Amino acid sequence: MIFILLVSSINQLAILISKKNVFIRKGNKRRNRKQSITTTTTTTTTTTTTTTTTTTTTTTTTTTTTTNDSNNNTNTTTTITNKLCID
């Protein structure tokens, strides 16, 4: 009778230890399954720069005309011509 109780107690103890080990293993598995999520965001910025060069040329022509009338009066006429060229 004592032998049976002793064997039974040892079996119960073994079952408890076994269950505790299973729980610990399951707990470790849960901890080991933690996953980290990494999110990578890539931003591409394209900048287009357009440079326009404008050449402006201005040509000025001045024409002066002097005339004398019959009374010996001098008349002066000045004509200014501007030519604007944009390239």
MMTF fields as JSON, N, C-alpha, C and O atoms, coordinates in Angstrom:
{
  "mmtfVersion": "1.0.0",
  "mmtfProducer": "UNKNOWN",
  "numBonds": 347,
  "numAtoms": 348,
  "numGroups": 87,
  "numChains": 1,
  "numModels": 1,
  "chainsPerModel": [1],
  "groupsPerChain": [87],
  "chainIdList": ["A"],
  "bondAtomList": [4, 2, 8, 6, 12, 10, 16, 14, 20, 18, 24, 22, 28, 26, 32, 30, 36, 34, 40, 38, 44, 42, 48, 46, 52, 50, 56, 54, 60, 58, 64, 62, 68, 66, 72, 70, 76, 74, 80, 78, 84, 82, 88, 86, 92, 90, 96, 94, 100, 98, 104, 102, 108, 106, 112, 110, 116, 114, 120, 118, 124, 122, 128, 126, 132, 130, 136, 134, 140, 138, 144, 142, 148, 146, 152, 150, 156, 154, 160, 158, 164, 162, 168, 166, 172, 170, 176, 174, 180, 178, 184, 182, 188, 186, 192, 190, 196, 194, 200, 198, 204, 202, 208, 206, 212, 210, 216, 214, 220, 218, 224, 222, 228, 226, 232, 230, 236, 234, 240, 238, 244, 242, 248, 246, 252, 250, 256, 254, 260, 258, 264, 262, 268, 266, 272, 270, 276, 274, 280, 278, 284, 282, 288, 286, 292, 290, 296, 294, 300, 298, 304, 302, 308, 306, 312, 310, 316, 314, 320, 318, 324, 322, 328, 326, 332, 330, 336, 334, 340, 338, 344, 342],
  "bondOrderList": [1, 1, 1, 1, 1, 1, 1, 1, 1, 1, 1, 1, 1, 1, 1, 1, 1, 1, 1, 1, 1, 1, 1, 1, 1, 1, 1, 1, 1, 1, 1, 1, 1, 1, 1, 1, 1, 1, 1, 1, 1, 1, 1, 1, 1, 1, 1, 1, 1, 1, 1, 1, 1, 1, 1, 1, 1, 1, 1, 1, 1, 1, 1, 1, 1, 1, 1, 1, 1, 1, 1, 1, 1, 1, 1, 1, 1, 1, 1, 1, 1, 1, 1, 1, 1, 1],
  "groupList": [{"groupName": "MET", "atomNameList": ["N", "CA", "C", "O"], "elementList": ["N", "C", "C", "O"], "formalChargeList": [0, 0, 0, 0], "bondAtomList": [1, 0, 2, 1, 3, 2], "bondOrderList": [1, 1, 2], "singleLetterCode": "M", "chemCompType": "L-PEPTIDE LINKING"}, {"groupName": "ILE", "atomNameList": ["N", "CA", "C", "O"], "elementList": ["N", "C", "C", "O"], "formalChargeList": [0, 0, 0, 0], "bondAtomList": [1, 0, 2, 1, 3, 2], "bondOrderList": [1, 1, 2], "singleLetterCode": "I", "chemCompType": "L-PEPTIDE LINKING"}, {"groupName": "PHE", "atomNameList": ["N", "CA", "C", "O"], "elementList": ["N", "C", "C", "O"], "formalChargeList": [0, 0, 0, 0], "bondAtomList": [1, 0, 2, 1, 3, 2], "bondOrderList": [1, 1, 2], "singleLetterCode": "F", "chemCompType": "L-PEPTIDE LINKING"}, {"groupName": "LEU", "atomNameList": ["N", "CA", "C", "O"], "elementList": ["N", "C", "C", "O"], "formalChargeList": [0, 0, 0, 0], "bondAtomList": [1, 0, 2, 1, 3, 2], "bondOrderList": [1, 1, 2], "singleLetterCode": "L", "chemCompType": "L-PEPTIDE LINKING"}, {"groupName": "VAL", "atomNameList": ["N", "CA", "C", "O"], "elementList": ["N", "C", "C", "O"], "formalChargeList": [0, 0, 0, 0], "bondAtomList": [1, 0, 2, 1, 3, 2], "bondOrderList": [1, 1, 2], "singleLetterCode": "V", "chemCompType": "L-PEPTIDE LINKING"}, {"groupName": "SER", "atomNameList": ["N", "CA", "C", "O"], "elementList": ["N", "C", "C", "O"], "formalChargeList": [0, 0, 0, 0], "bondAtomList": [1, 0, 2, 1, 3, 2], "bondOrderList": [1, 1, 2], "singleLetterCode": "S", "chemCompType": "L-PEPTIDE LINKING"}, {"groupName": "ASN", "atomNameList": ["N", "CA", "C", "O"], "elementList": ["N", "C", "C", "O"], "formalChargeList": [0, 0, 0, 0], "bondAtomList": [1, 0, 2, 1, 3, 2], "bondOrderList": [1, 1, 2], "singleLetterCode": "N", "chemCompType": "L-PEPTIDE LINKING"}, {"groupName": "GLN", "atomNameList": ["N", "CA", "C", "O"], "elementList": ["N", "C", "C", "O"], "formalChargeList": [0, 0, 0, 0], "bondAtomList": [1, 0, 2, 1, 3, 2], "bondOrderList": [1, 1, 2], "singleLetterCode": "Q", "chemCompType": "L-PEPTIDE LINKING"}, {"groupName": "ALA", "atomNameList": ["N", "CA", "C", "O"], "elementList": ["N", "C", "C", "O"], "formalChargeList": [0, 0, 0, 0], "bondAtomList": [1, 0, 2, 1, 3, 2], "bondOrderList": [1, 1, 2], "singleLetterCode": "A", "chemCompType": "L-PEPTIDE LINKING"}, {"groupName": "LYS", "atomNameList": ["N", "CA", "C", "O"], "elementList": ["N", "C", "C", "O"], "formalChargeList": [0, 0, 0, 0], "bondAtomList": [1, 0, 2, 1, 3, 2], "bondOrderList": [1, 1, 2], "singleLetterCode": "K", "chemCompType": "L-PEPTIDE LINKING"}, {"groupName": "ARG", "atomNameList": ["N", "CA", "C", "O"], "elementList": ["N", "C", "C", "O"], "formalChargeList": [0, 0, 0, 0], "bondAtomList": [1, 0, 2, 1, 3, 2], "bondOrderList": [1, 1, 2], "singleLetterCode": "R", "chemCompType": "L-PEPTIDE LINKING"}, {"groupName": "GLY", "atomNameList": ["N", "CA", "C", "O"], "elementList": ["N", "C", "C", "O"], "formalChargeList": [0, 0, 0, 0], "bondAtomList": [1, 0, 2, 1, 3, 2], "bondOrderList": [1, 1, 2], "singleLetterCode": "G", "chemCompType": "PEPTIDE LINKING"}, {"groupName": "THR", "atomNameList": ["N", "CA", "C", "O"], "elementList": ["N", "C", "C", "O"], "formalChargeList": [0, 0, 0, 0], "bondAtomList": [1, 0, 2, 1, 3, 2], "bondOrderList": [1, 1, 2], "singleLetterCode": "T", "chemCompType": "L-PEPTIDE LINKING"}, {"groupName": "ASP", "atomNameList": ["N", "CA", "C", "O"], "elementList": ["N", "C", "C", "O"], "formalChargeList": [0, 0, 0, 0], "bondAtomList": [1, 0, 2, 1, 3, 2], "bondOrderList": [1, 1, 2], "singleLetterCode": "D", "chemCompType": "L-PEPTIDE LINKING"}, {"groupName": "CYS", "atomNameList": ["N", "CA", "C", "O"], "elementList": ["N", "C", "C", "O"], "formalChargeList": [0, 0, 0, 0], "bondAtomList": [1, 0, 2, 1, 3, 2], "bondOrderList": [1, 1, 2], "singleLetterCode": "C", "chemCompType": "L-PEPTIDE LINKING"}],
  "groupTypeList": [0, 1, 2, 1, 3, 3, 4, 5, 5, 1, 6, 7, 3, 8, 1, 3, 1, 5, 9, 9, 6, 4, 2, 1, 10, 9, 11, 6, 9, 10, 10, 6, 10, 9, 7, 5, 1, 12, 12, 12, 12, 12, 12, 12, 12, 12, 12, 12, 12, 12, 12, 12, 12, 12, 12, 12, 12, 12, 12, 12, 12, 12, 12, 12, 12, 12, 12, 6, 13, 5, 6, 6, 6, 12, 6, 12, 12, 12, 12, 1, 12, 6, 9, 3, 14, 1, 13],
  "groupIdList": [1, 2, 3, 4, 5, 6, 7, 8, 9, 10, 11, 12, 13, 14, 15, 16, 17, 18, 19, 20, 21, 22, 23, 24, 25, 26, 27, 28, 29, 30, 31, 32, 33, 34, 35, 36, 37, 38, 39, 40, 41, 42, 43, 44, 45, 46, 47, 48, 49, 50, 51, 52, 53, 54, 55, 56, 57, 58, 59, 60, 61, 62, 63, 64, 65, 66, 67, 68, 69, 70, 71, 72, 73, 74, 75, 76, 77, 78, 79, 80, 81, 82, 83, 84, 85, 86, 87],
  "secStructList": [7, 2, 2, 2, 2, 2, 2, 2, 2, 2, 2, 2, 2, 2, 2, 2, 2, 2, 2, 2, 2, 2, 2, 2, 2, 2, 2, 2, 2, 2, 2, 2, 6, 7, 7, 7, 7, 7, 7, 7, 7, 7, 7, 7, 7, 7, 7, 7, 7, 7, 7, 7, 7, 7, 7, 3, 3, 3, 3, 3, 3, 3, 3, 3, 3, 3, 3, 3, 7, 6, 6, 7, 7, 3, 3, 3, 3, 3, 3, 3, 3, 3, 3, 3, 3, 3, 7],
  "xCoordList": [0.828, 0.0, 0.884, 0.646, 1.882, 2.798, 3.53, 3.774, 3.874, 4.573, 3.699, 4.19, 2.407, 1.487, 1.332, 1.328, 1.207, 1.084, 2.359, 2.31, 3.477, 4.743, 4.869, 5.265, 4.531, 4.577, 3.566, 3.861, 2.381, 1.345, 1.795, 1.574, 2.415, 2.902, 4.001, 4.046, 4.878, 5.956, 5.362, 5.817, 4.34, 3.691, 3.019, 3.126, 2.322, 1.664, 2.7, 2.508, 3.793, 4.862, 5.457, 5.732, 5.653, 6.189, 5.226, 5.649, 3.923, 2.92, 2.935, 2.882, 3.005, 3.046, 4.286, 4.202, 5.43, 6.67, 6.569, 6.997, 6.009, 5.864, 4.954, 5.264, 3.827, 2.903, 3.563, 3.384, 4.318, 4.991, 6.007, 6.113, 6.749, 7.717, 7.015, 7.495, 5.882, 5.132, 4.671, 4.763, 4.176, 3.727, 4.877, 4.734, 6.011, 7.178, 7.599, 7.932, 7.587, 7.961, 6.962, 7.347, 5.69, 4.685, 4.863, 4.747, 5.146, 5.368, 6.559, 6.504, 7.632, 8.812, 8.505, 8.959, 7.723, 7.378, 6.588, 6.795, 5.695, 4.928, 5.843, 5.693, 6.775, 7.687, 8.585, 8.907, 8.983, 9.875, 9.155, 9.797, 7.84, 7.101, 6.854, 6.257, 7.304, 7.107, 7.832, 8.996, 7.103, 7.683, 7.724, 6.813, 8.775, 8.845, 8.497, 8.952, 7.699, 7.283, 8.093, 8.084, 8.783, 9.598, 8.94, 8.686, 8.675, 8.074, 9.114, 9.681, 9.357, 10.31, 9.539, 8.796, 9.721, 9.075, 10.155, 11.103, 10.002, 10.954, 10.257, 9.208, 10.831, 10.279, 11.255, 12.429, 10.753, 11.579, 11.079, 9.899, 11.957, 11.606, 12.385, 13.613, 11.655, 12.282, 12.09, 10.964, 13.171, 13.111, 13.645, 14.764, 12.832, 13.239, 13.422, 12.512, 14.586, 14.875, 15.087, 15.928, 14.319, 14.445, 14.997, 14.441, 16.085, 16.699, 16.518, 16.89, 15.947, 15.738, 16.606, 16.557, 17.39, 18.242, 17.66, 17.444, 17.412, 16.856, 17.882, 18.397, 18.161, 19.085, 18.26, 17.495, 18.428, 17.695, 18.704, 19.668, 18.452, 19.318, 18.471, 17.415, 18.939, 18.237, 19.163, 20.292, 18.66, 19.419, 18.703, 17.513, 19.429, 18.848, 19.508, 20.732, 18.663, 19.151, 18.607, 17.401, 19.493, 19.087, 19.414, 20.55, 18.401, 18.581, 18.214, 17.116, 19.128, 18.875, 18.906, 19.852, 17.848, 17.748, 17.638, 16.782, 18.514, 18.499, 18.159, 18.763, 17.194, 16.793, 16.741, 16.433, 17.045, 16.938, 15.801, 15.712, 14.948, 13.863, 14.29, 15.438, 13.376, 13.71, 14.036, 14.719, 13.589, 13.901, 15.169, 15.466, 15.877, 17.119, 16.898, 17.765, 15.733, 15.436, 15.881, 15.717, 16.425, 16.907, 15.886, 15.482, 15.495, 14.568, 15.323, 15.973, 15.219, 15.901, 14.857, 14.001, 14.94, 14.044, 14.905, 15.86, 14.538, 15.289, 14.353, 13.268, 14.769, 13.99, 14.804, 15.958, 14.172, 14.845, 14.074, 12.86, 14.794, 14.188, 14.83, 16.05, 13.986, 14.482, 14.044, 12.885, 14.97, 14.653, 14.995, 16.141, 13.993, 14.174, 14.13, 13.18, 15.159, 15.238, 15.413, 16.372, 14.483, 14.558, 14.797, 14.008, 15.879, 16.207, 15.934, 16.139],
  "yCoordList": [-1.175, 0.0, 1.254, 2.189, 1.262, 2.393, 2.499, 3.599, 1.378, 1.353, 1.956, 2.719, 1.625, 2.141, 3.656, 4.394, 4.115, 5.547, 6.284, 7.38, 5.666, 6.271, 6.372, 7.411, 5.29, 5.291, 6.286, 7.022, 6.316, 7.24, 8.681, 9.533, 8.963, 10.314, 10.716, 11.851, 9.777, 10.052, 10.33, 11.233, 9.553, 9.774, 11.146, 11.863, 11.509, 12.814, 13.943, 14.937, 13.758, 14.749, 14.854, 15.954, 13.714, 13.71, 14.395, 15.131, 14.156, 14.793, 16.307, 17.078, 16.728, 18.162, 18.816, 19.879, 18.177, 18.71, 18.739, 19.703, 17.695, 17.617, 18.734, 19.4, 18.935, 19.994, 21.366, 22.234, 21.551, 22.832, 23.065, 24.181, 22.042, 22.177, 22.493, 23.305, 21.847, 22.12, 23.572, 24.261, 24.034, 25.424, 26.39, 27.382, 26.087, 26.952, 26.943, 27.991, 25.769, 25.695, 26.47, 27.191, 26.315, 27.046, 28.551, 29.336, 28.926, 30.346, 30.878, 31.985, 30.111, 30.536, 30.638, 31.553, 29.68, 29.735, 31.0, 31.646, 31.34, 32.564, 33.788, 34.688, 33.809, 34.955, 34.993, 36.063, 33.816, 33.769, 34.113, 34.419, 34.066, 34.35, 35.837, 36.238, 36.637, 38.071, 38.49, 38.16, 39.22, 39.665, 41.183, 41.855, 41.682, 43.128, 43.457, 42.794, 44.471, 44.894, 46.13, 47.122, 46.06, 47.181, 47.775, 47.071, 49.037, 49.726, 50.671, 51.498, 50.543, 51.411, 52.298, 51.808, 53.58, 54.525, 55.194, 55.77, 55.111, 55.739, 56.899, 56.723, 58.06, 59.239, 59.685, 59.938, 59.778, 60.233, 61.606, 61.775, 62.565, 63.913, 64.239, 64.16, 64.604, 64.98, 66.476, 66.973, 67.176, 68.615, 68.913, 68.535, 69.592, 69.978, 71.487, 72.24, 71.909, 73.338, 73.698, 73.114, 74.658, 75.12, 76.538, 77.427, 76.721, 78.044, 78.577, 77.928, 79.754, 80.384, 81.63, 82.491, 81.704, 82.872, 83.694, 83.184, 84.952, 85.849, 86.932, 87.588, 87.097, 88.153, 89.269, 89.052, 90.441, 91.6, 92.572, 92.984, 92.923, 93.876, 95.074, 94.922, 96.248, 97.471, 98.285, 98.607, 98.608, 99.441, 100.782, 100.839, 101.843, 103.191, 103.946, 104.041, 104.476, 105.276, 106.692, 106.892, 107.65, 109.057, 109.768, 109.75, 110.384, 111.145, 112.603, 112.901, 113.496, 114.932, 115.596, 115.446, 116.321, 117.028, 118.533, 118.977, 119.295, 120.755, 121.387, 121.079, 122.262, 122.956, 124.475, 124.938, 125.22, 126.679, 127.101, 126.664, 127.948, 128.429, 129.736, 130.163, 130.35, 131.548, 132.746, 133.663, 132.769, 133.868, 133.593, 134.297, 132.614, 132.205, 131.687, 131.799, 131.129, 130.474, 129.022, 128.364, 128.554, 127.181, 126.312, 126.586, 125.295, 124.31, 122.992, 122.492, 122.47, 121.201, 120.147, 120.361, 119.043, 117.91, 116.728, 116.348, 116.168, 115.01, 113.809, 113.877, 112.737, 111.498, 110.427, 110.163, 109.818, 108.741, 107.448, 107.378, 106.449, 105.154, 104.106, 103.944, 103.401, 102.318, 100.986, 100.802, 100.081, 98.74, 97.773, 97.704, 97.035, 96.101, 94.681, 94.289, 93.931, 92.55, 91.648, 91.801, 90.711, 89.772, 88.375, 87.868, 87.77, 86.41, 85.446, 84.242],
  "zCoordList": [0.0, 0.0, 0.0, -0.764, 0.846, 0.89, -0.438, -0.933, -1.001, -2.283, -3.374, -4.206, -3.381, -4.398, -4.225, -5.21, -2.995, -2.761, -3.177, -3.734, -2.896, -3.269, -4.783, -5.311, -5.479, -6.948, -7.49, -8.432, -6.907, -7.344, -7.121, -7.982, -5.994, -5.712, -6.683, -7.156, -6.97, -7.932, -9.305, -10.006, -9.697, -10.998, -11.041, -12.035, -9.954, -9.904, -9.988, -10.688, -9.261, -9.293, -10.692, -11.173, -11.342, -12.708, -13.661, -14.552, -13.476, -14.343, -14.119, -15.077, -12.862, -12.585, -13.186, -13.801, -13.004, -13.577, -15.095, -15.73, -15.672, -17.119, -17.622, -18.611, -16.933, -17.35, -17.219, -18.074, -16.154, -15.97, -17.085, -17.593, -17.471, -18.563, -19.88, -20.671, -20.105, -21.341, -21.338, -22.354, -20.194, -20.11, -20.35, -21.065, -19.746, -19.937, -21.4, -21.955, -22.032, -23.442, -24.301, -25.222, -23.991, -24.764, -24.569, -25.51, -23.339, -23.07, -23.839, -24.375, -23.902, -24.649, -26.129, -26.816, -26.607, -28.028, -28.328, -29.355, -27.433, -27.65, -27.65, -28.477, -26.73, -26.684, -27.913, -28.43, -28.371, -29.522, -30.818, -31.822, -30.804, -32.027, -32.236, -33.235, -31.309, -31.502, -32.774, -33.002, -33.579, -34.841, -34.841, -34.358, -35.38, -35.533, -36.973, -37.905, -37.136, -38.469, -38.822, -38.093, -39.929, -40.381, -41.617, -42.594, -41.569, -42.7, -43.275, -42.561, -44.562, -45.236, -46.205, -47.055, -46.071, -46.966, -47.797, -47.262, -49.105, -50.006, -50.699, -51.318, -50.596, -51.246, -52.32, -52.049, -53.534, -54.644, -55.069, -55.377, -55.084, -55.502, -56.765, -56.796, -57.793, -59.049, -59.24, -59.224, -59.417, -59.631, -61.021, -61.369, -61.803, -63.141, -63.157, -62.809, -63.556, -63.635, -65.098, -65.781, -65.562, -66.936, -66.898, -66.253, -67.595, -67.66, -69.073, -70.051, -69.16, -70.459, -70.521, -69.642, -71.562, -71.756, -72.893, -73.993, -72.629, -73.636, -73.921, -73.016, -75.197, -75.611, -76.231, -77.171, -75.699, -76.213, -76.817, -76.171, -78.063, -78.754, -79.164, -79.777, -78.824, -79.216, -80.111, -79.74, -81.293, -82.226, -82.332, -82.641, -82.074, -82.138, -83.288, -83.376, -84.159, -85.282, -85.118, -84.974, -85.143, -85.013, -86.324, -86.797, -86.888, -88.144, -87.882, -87.412, -88.187, -88.003, -89.382, -90.155, -89.647, -90.929, -90.652, -89.886, -91.286, -91.115, -92.464, -93.491, -92.423, -93.66, -93.424, -92.326, -94.464, -94.42, -95.345, -96.493, -94.821, -95.682, -96.366, -96.239, -97.074, -97.838, -96.959, -97.415, -95.764, -94.851, -94.047, -93.082, -94.431, -93.78, -92.352, -91.485, -92.146, -90.869, -90.952, -91.979, -89.896, -89.871, -89.16, -88.03, -89.828, -89.23, -89.05, -89.968, -87.884, -87.601, -87.251, -86.393, -87.907, -87.633, -87.211, -87.888, -86.081, -85.598, -85.554, -84.976, -86.155, -86.162, -85.444, -85.783, -84.444, -83.706, -83.978, -83.787, -84.42, -84.714, -83.806, -83.785, -83.06, -82.203, -82.786, -83.158, -82.855, -83.329, -82.187, -81.742, -81.726, -80.62, -81.168, -81.844, -80.869, -81.351, -80.124, -79.367, -79.935, -78.806, -79.362, -80.16, -78.938, -79.382, -78.249, -78.4]
}
